[in-house]
């Protein structure tokens, strides 16, 4: 289809967003075009503002406007436990559960030689620096349950284990409400390995 150059440029830029295919990008661009100038301006301003104001927390690497972030500066949190996650959205997902009251450390990804990400590309040294300051009793490894996440968890475990700090890993296995017949072999294997006494 033929579009004006500026509209096609918007479609192309929206198409670069994760989870947005060509059709969705077209729908979003046309939606933006139909909004008032003020509404479109608000969207553009919000994008510009978030790029200008958001930075990584100097302690945990979470997205924040204030440094340290809200989690790191919260005096009611348990400072002896750090939950290690790959990305800020993992932190947000865990926070929604309201089950964890410790601190976080965001690695900025996982070890993936195929994608050119090595341990030095992640925030592992800053995690070790936090541990070296003392007072940490437990590290919870909450990396993704895939090959890269497992490799990252194993690498971090090798570094921290000699320090005598308790290291735990999030449980893996069957989702609540899932059926055994639809689970793959790896998921079932992890569920068996992670079983607990009732």
Secondary structure, 3 states (H helix, E strand, C coil): CCCCHHHHHHHHHHHCCCCCCHHHHHHHHHHHHHCCHHHHHHHHHHHHHHHHHCEECCCCCCEECCCCCHHHHCCCCEEEEEEEECCHHHHHHHHHHCCCCEEEEECCCCCEHHHCECHHHCCHHHHHHHHHCCCCCEEEECCCCCHHHHHHHHHHHHHHHCCCCEEEECCCCCCCCCCHHHCCHHHHHHHHHCCCCC
